[in-house]
Amino acid sequence: MLDPEFVKILVCPDNRTPVRVASEQEITDLNQKIEEGVLQNIGGRKVNGKLDGGLIREAGDRLYPVRKNIPVMLVEEAIQL
């Protein structure tokens, strides 16, 4: 689990808007798509490996994955929602 104070200082690297922690249901839904082999990141690569969590930017259209409690705040690794 990410520290809420840490999340408050993070922003989307693409448009600098705030992010929020993804719900368990949102992560479950994405992990299902990963298992099905149908989820790609913005960079066009297939997403492999279960997500531990995610950070969703303010608009709700992009998720930055969290793996091993580390947010991956790279635009090309983001997942379009």
GIPETA-V566462 format. One record per backbone hydrogen bond with DSSP energy under -1.0 kcal/mol. NH is the residue of the N-H (numbers start at 0). CO is the residue of the C=O. Records with the same first field share a line. If there is no record, write none. Layout:
NH: CO + CO
This chain:
6: 2
7: 3
8: 5
9: 6
11: 16
15: 11
19: 55
21: 53
26: 22
27: 23
28: 24
29: 25
30: 26
31: 27
32: 28
33: 29
34: 30
35: 31
37: 32
40: 44
41: 77
42: 75
43: 40
46: 38
51: 65
52: 65
54: 63
55: 19
56: 61
57: 17
59: 56
62: 78
63: 54
65: 52
66: 69
69: 66
71: 64
72: 70
73: 71
76: 73
77: 74
78: 62
80: 60
